[in-house]
Amino acid sequence: MYKLAKLLFPICRSITGNGVRQTLNIIKRYVPDMNIIEVPTGTKVFDWEVPDEWNINDAYILNPNGEKIVDFKKSNLHVVGYSIPVNDIISKDELDKHLYSLPNQPNAIPYLTSYYSKRWGFCISELERRKMIEGDYKVYIDSSLKKGHLTYGEIIIPGETNKEIFLSTYICHPSMGNNETSGPVVVTFLAKWIKEIINRKYTYRIVFIPETIGSITYIAHNIMEMKTNIIAGFNVTCVGDNRSYSYLPSRQENSLADKIALHVLHHTHPNFNKYSYLDRGSDERQYCSPGVDLPVASIMRTKYGEYDEYHTSLDDINLISPEGLQGSYEVYQKVIECIENNKRYISNMICEPQLGKRGLYPTLSSKNSVNKVRKLIDFLAYCDGDLDLLEISEIIGVPMWDLYEIKNLLEENQIISQV
């Protein structure tokens, strides 16, 4: 995963353009059945419209001594996203109106965009800005804004039913590690793993999209199918650092996605940070909005906006780690396994079955006999056909995965049946 992160990190992405295509083509090497879809500029998507496509080749600022003080090729964060082209010589005072820096983080280059208002600008560290001298500066941005396409990737992995588990991640930020690169990386490897699941119950809908306009576009083209089929979904972002785990609920806050996410985190990382839907800020805004109402939650490492490096050059490849990516990957694996295994069971017996003759209970009775099979008999006690595996595990206070072998044993011995 970290090797893929290193491939994706340097690419200059935006909500449209060649950076998105380059990213998707790299991901397609790992998941060849991904479809890459292009939506033309001007396409109406609910209250929005797909904007002009933006691409950039180069940008820099030369100071009065001819020295390059800002260089897009050294950091693609130096240019305000969607900047219109410019090639001019202007005074320091005039240039100041187009410069953005962070006085409280003097070493950091901020990340800014202006998707829907035409302007140009440069982002610069506060330290470099303070060094600027009086005089005339050459400003150059070799960019283009013209009719083109919004591009996204989609993978559909069929299961036994049409009911779907939905994974969404975004591919629209330039070189940032946790807030951008980590999400597509983890989702790519989850897609590879999901394809290997034998007897998948659910179909998986997996998308790599530009944030906001991408999710709105995708919903606009797929809303009825999504509303009919998706039973649980997750917006996967900020999953690469190794500091903490975070949970952001769906608007419903009680969907299957919410319940499973909380269950997994409580048993694997009980010190996770729990947020409210009021703390939302990514594509869950679109998936959970009124009229769409999808059951989409998020499990993250450190949540976007909650770490100092967020939306700056300090969120670099070194902020994420192999361990951070692996931890998020394993949490989402557990979430998916729990959903796949979350079935209802009913006892085939009237009264308690004779477990001893089936080798499921100690034949020598002692005061500790029951403790050896406590999970089994507690699980069996709630197999009434109404409660699912998640509900039973919550009642008896054990993680769902501790019950997989038990329910298999009881099924093999024909003591319980799936409802």
C-alpha positions in Angstrom: 0.0 0.0 0.0 2.8 2.4 0.9 4.4 1.7 -2.5 1.2 2.7 -4.2 1.0 5.8 -2.0 4.4 6.9 -3.2 3.3 6.5 -6.8 0.1 8.6 -6.3 1.4 11.3 -4.0 3.3 13.4 -6.5 0.4 13.8 -9.0 -1.2 17.2 -9.3 -4.9 16.3 -9.0 -8.0 18.5 -9.1 -11.7 18.0 -9.5 -11.1 17.5 -13.3 -8.1 17.0 -15.5 -5.2 14.8 -16.5 -4.1 14.3 -12.9 -7.3 12.5 -12.1 -6.9 10.3 -15.2 -3.3 9.5 -14.4 -4.3 8.5 -10.9 -7.1 6.3 -12.1 -4.9 4.6 -14.7 -2.4 3.7 -12.0 -5.2 2.3 -9.8 -6.5 0.3 -12.8 -3.2 -1.6 -12.8 -4.2 -3.0 -9.4 -7.9 -3.5 -10.2 -8.1 -4.0 -14.0 -11.9 -4.3 -14.0 -12.4 -0.7 -12.9 -14.4 1.4 -15.4 -13.2 4.9 -16.0 -16.1 7.2 -16.8 -16.1 10.7 -18.3 -18.9 13.2 -17.8 -18.9 16.2 -20.1 -18.5 19.8 -19.0 -21.9 21.5 -18.7 -23.7 18.3 -17.6 -26.5 19.3 -15.1 -26.3 17.3 -11.9 -29.1 18.4 -9.5 -28.4 22.1 -8.6 -24.8 21.9 -9.9 -23.1 21.7 -13.3 -19.9 19.9 -14.3 -17.3 22.7 -14.6 -14.7 23.3 -17.3 -11.7 21.0 -17.2 -8.6 22.4 -15.6 -5.0 21.4 -16.4 -1.7 22.9 -15.5 1.8 22.5 -16.9 4.0 24.9 -15.0 3.9 27.9 -12.7 6.5 30.1 -10.9 7.3 33.5 -9.5 10.6 35.3 -10.3 11.8 38.0 -7.8 13.4 41.2 -8.9 16.8 39.5 -9.0 15.5 36.8 -11.3 15.4 34.1 -8.6 12.6 31.6 -8.6 11.0 31.9 -5.2 7.9 29.8 -6.1 8.1 26.7 -8.3 5.1 24.6 -9.1 7.4 21.7 -10.2 8.8 21.6 -6.6 5.4 21.6 -5.0 2.1 21.5 -6.8 0.5 23.1 -3.7 2.1 26.4 -4.8 -0.7 27.3 -7.2 -4.3 28.0 -6.2 -6.3 25.2 -7.7 -8.2 26.1 -10.9 -6.1 29.3 -11.3 -6.5 30.9 -14.7 -3.4 31.4 -16.8 -1.2 34.5 -16.2 2.0 35.8 -17.7 2.8 39.2 -16.3 5.3 41.5 -14.5 3.7 43.2 -11.4 4.8 45.0 -8.3 5.2 43.4 -4.9 2.1 45.2 -3.6 0.0 43.9 -6.5 1.4 40.4 -6.1 0.5 40.4 -2.4 -3.1 40.4 -3.4 -2.6 37.0 -5.1 -0.5 35.4 -2.3 -1.7 33.1 0.4 0.3 32.0 3.4 -0.2 30.8 7.0 1.3 33.2 9.6 0.6 30.6 12.4 2.4 27.8 10.4 5.3 29.7 8.8 6.9 26.6 7.3 3.8 25.3 5.6 2.5 25.9 2.1 -1.4 26.1 2.3 -3.7 24.3 0.0 -6.3 26.6 -1.6 -8.8 26.2 -4.5 -11.1 28.5 -6.5 -13.2 26.1 -8.5 -16.2 28.3 -9.2 -14.8 31.8 -9.3 -12.1 32.7 -11.9 -9.0 34.0 -10.3 -5.3 33.2 -10.1 -3.1 32.9 -7.1 0.0 31.4 -5.4 0.4 29.7 -2.1 3.7 30.3 -0.3 5.2 29.6 3.1 5.0 32.6 5.5 8.8 32.4 5.9 9.4 32.8 2.1 6.8 35.6 2.0 8.7 37.6 4.7 11.9 37.4 2.6 10.3 39.1 -0.4 12.0 42.4 -1.5 10.5 45.4 -3.1 10.4 45.6 -6.9 8.8 43.9 -9.8 8.0 40.2 -10.0 7.3 37.9 -12.9 4.3 35.7 -12.4 3.6 32.8 -14.7 0.9 30.2 -14.6 0.7 27.9 -17.7 -2.8 26.5 -17.1 -5.9 25.9 -19.2 -9.6 26.1 -18.4 -11.8 24.7 -21.2 -14.6 22.3 -22.0 -13.7 18.8 -21.1 -14.8 16.1 -18.7 -15.1 15.2 -15.0 -13.5 11.7 -14.6 -14.2 9.0 -12.1 -13.6 5.3 -11.5 -16.2 2.6 -10.7 -15.9 -1.0 -9.7 -18.9 -3.3 -9.3 -18.1 -6.6 -7.7 -21.2 -8.9 -7.9 -22.4 -11.0 -5.0 -25.2 -13.5 -4.3 -27.7 -10.6 -3.9 -28.2 -7.2 -5.5 -28.0 -5.6 -2.1 -24.8 -3.5 -1.9 -22.0 -2.4 0.3 -20.7 1.0 -0.9 -17.2 2.3 -0.6 -16.3 5.8 -1.8 -13.0 7.7 -1.8 -11.9 10.9 -3.5 -9.1 11.7 -6.0 -9.1 15.4 -6.4 -6.3 16.8 -4.1 -2.7 17.4 -5.1 0.2 16.2 -3.1 -1.2 15.5 0.4 -0.7 12.3 2.3 -3.4 11.6 4.8 -6.2 13.8 3.4 -5.8 12.5 -0.1 -3.4 9.7 -1.0 -4.4 7.3 1.9 -8.0 6.9 0.9 -7.6 5.7 -2.7 -4.7 3.4 -1.6 -6.7 1.6 1.1 -9.8 1.3 -1.1 -7.7 -0.1 -3.9 -6.4 -2.9 -1.7 -9.8 -3.5 -0.2 -11.2 -4.0 -3.7 -8.5 -6.5 -4.4 -9.3 -8.4 -1.2 -13.1 -8.2 -1.7 -12.8 -10.0 -5.1 -11.1 -12.9 -3.3 -14.0 -13.4 -0.7 -15.6 -16.8 -1.4 -19.4 -16.8 -1.6 -19.8 -13.1 -1.2 -23.3 -12.4 -0.1 -23.4 -8.7 -1.1 -22.5 -6.8 -4.3 -19.8 -4.1 -3.8 -20.1 -0.7 -5.4 -16.7 1.1 -5.2 -16.0 4.6 -6.6 -13.0 6.8 -6.9 -14.4 10.3 -7.5 -13.6 14.0 -7.2 -14.9 15.2 -3.8 -18.3 17.1 -3.8 -18.9 17.6 -7.5 -17.9 14.0 -8.1 -20.2 12.5 -5.6 -23.0 14.8 -6.7 -22.5 13.7 -10.3 -22.3 10.1 -9.4 -25.5 10.2 -7.3 -27.3 12.1 -10.1 -26.5 9.3 -12.5 -27.2 6.4 -10.1 -29.6 7.6 -7.4 -32.4 5.1 -7.8 -30.2 2.1 -7.9 -28.2 3.3 -4.9 -31.3 4.1 -2.8 -32.8 0.7 -3.7 -29.7 -1.5 -3.1 -27.2 0.1 -0.7 -27.5 -1.3 2.8 -24.3 0.2 4.2 -21.6 2.5 2.9 -18.4 4.2 4.0 -16.6 7.4 2.8 -13.0 6.4 3.1 -10.6 9.3 3.7 -7.8 10.2 6.1 -6.8 6.6 6.8 -3.0 6.8 6.6 -1.5 8.3 9.8 -0.8 6.3 12.9 -2.1 8.6 15.6 -5.7 7.7 16.3 -9.0 6.2 15.0 -12.1 8.3 14.4 -15.7 7.6 13.6 -18.2 10.0 11.9 -21.8 8.8 11.7 -24.3 8.9 8.9 -27.1 11.5 9.3 -29.3 8.7 10.6 -26.6 7.7 13.2 -28.3 4.3 13.6 -27.8 2.7 10.2 -26.2 -0.7 9.8 -23.0 1.1 8.7 -23.0 3.0 12.0 -23.7 0.0 14.2 -21.0 -2.2 12.6 -18.4 0.7 12.6 -19.0 1.3 16.3 -19.0 -2.4 17.1 -15.6 -3.0 15.4 -14.0 0.1 16.8 -15.2 -0.6 20.4 -13.6 -4.0 20.3 -10.4 -3.2 18.3 -9.6 0.5 19.2 -11.8 1.5 22.2 -10.1 4.9 22.6 -11.3 6.1 19.2 -12.7 9.6 18.7 -16.4 9.7 18.1 -17.8 12.7 16.2 -21.3 13.9 15.4 -22.8 14.2 11.9 -22.6 18.0 12.7 -18.8 17.5 12.3 -19.2 16.3 8.7 -17.1 17.9 5.9 -16.5 15.3 3.2 -18.7 13.4 0.7 -21.0 12.1 3.5 -22.6 15.5 3.1 -23.9 14.4 -0.3 -24.6 10.7 0.4 -26.6 11.5 3.5 -28.4 14.7 2.3 -32.2 14.8 2.3 -33.6 13.1 -0.7 -30.6 10.9 -1.0 -30.5 9.5 2.5 -27.9 6.8 2.1 -26.5 4.9 5.1 -22.9 6.2 4.7 -20.6 6.6 7.7 -16.8 7.1 8.0 -14.0 5.3 9.8 -10.8 7.4 9.7 -7.5 7.7 11.4 -7.1 11.4 12.5 -10.2 13.1 11.0 -9.8 15.8 8.4 -9.5 19.3 10.0 -8.4 17.8 13.3 -4.6 17.8 12.7 -2.3 20.7 12.2 -0.9 19.5 8.9 -4.3 19.3 7.3 -4.6 21.1 3.9 -0.9 22.1 3.9 2.4 20.9 2.5 3.1 19.3 6.0 0.5 16.6 5.2 3.2 14.9 3.1 4.1 11.3 2.4 5.9 11.1 5.7 2.7 11.8 7.7 1.3 8.5 6.6 2.9 5.1 7.2 2.7 1.5 6.3 1.4 0.8 9.8 -1.2 3.5 9.5 -2.5 2.2 6.2 -2.4 -1.4 7.4 -4.4 -0.6 10.5 -7.2 1.2 8.5 -7.2 -1.7 6.0 -7.7 -4.3 8.7 -10.5 -2.3 10.4 -12.4 -2.0 7.1 -11.8 -5.7 6.5 -13.4 -6.5 9.9 -16.3 -4.2 9.1 -16.9 -6.0 5.8 -16.6 -9.4 7.3 -19.1 -8.4 10.0 -21.6 -7.2 7.5 -21.2 -10.4 5.4 -21.7 -12.6 8.5 -24.5 -10.6 10.0 -27.3 -13.1 9.6 -30.2 -14.2 11.7 -30.3 -17.7 13.2 -33.1 -19.8 14.8 -32.7 -22.8 17.0 -34.0 -26.1 15.5 -34.6 -27.5 19.0 -37.4 -27.0 21.5 -35.7 -26.4 24.8 -32.0 -26.6 25.3 -30.2 -29.1 23.0 -28.1 -31.9 24.4 -24.6 -30.5 23.5 -22.6 -33.2 25.3 -23.5 -36.0 22.9 -22.3 -33.8 20.0 -19.0 -33.0 21.7 -19.9 -29.4 22.3 -20.1 -29.5 26.1 -17.8 -31.1 28.7 -19.1 -34.6 29.7 -17.5 -34.3 33.1 -19.5 -31.7 35.1 -17.8 -29.3 37.4 -18.5 -25.8 38.7 -16.4 -24.4 35.8 -18.0 -26.5 33.1 -20.3 -23.7 31.9 -17.4 -21.2 31.7 -15.7 -23.2 29.0 -18.6 -23.0 26.6 -20.2 -19.7 27.9 -20.1 -17.9 24.5 -21.7 -20.9 22.8 -24.6 -21.3 25.2 -25.1 -17.5 25.4 -25.2 -17.3 21.6 -27.6 -20.2 21.4 -29.9 -18.6 24.0 -30.6 -15.7 21.7 -31.0 -17.6 18.4 -34.7 -16.8 18.2 -34.9 -15.9 14.5 -35.4 -12.2 15.2 -32.0 -11.1 16.4 -29.1 -10.9 14.0 -25.5 -11.8 14.8 -24.6 -8.2 15.6 -27.5 -7.8 18.0 -26.6 -11.0 19.8 -22.9 -10.2 20.1 -23.8 -6.8 21.6 -26.2 -8.4 24.1 -23.6 -11.0 25.3 -20.7 -8.6 25.1 -18.3 -10.3 22.7 -17.1 -9.2 19.2 -18.9 -10.7 16.3 -15.8 -12.5 15.0 -15.7 -14.5 18.2 -19.0 -16.1 17.2 -18.1 -17.1 13.6 -16.7 -20.5 14.6 -19.4 -21.1 17.1 -22.3 -20.5 14.7 -20.5 -22.7 12.1 -20.3 -25.5 14.6 -23.9 -25.2 15.6 -25.0 -25.2 11.9 -22.9 -28.2 11.1 -24.6 -30.1 14.0 -28.0 -28.9 12.7 -28.8 -27.2 16.0 -29.4 -23.8 14.4 -30.4 -22.7 10.9 -30.2 -19.4 9.1 -33.4 -17.4 8.8 
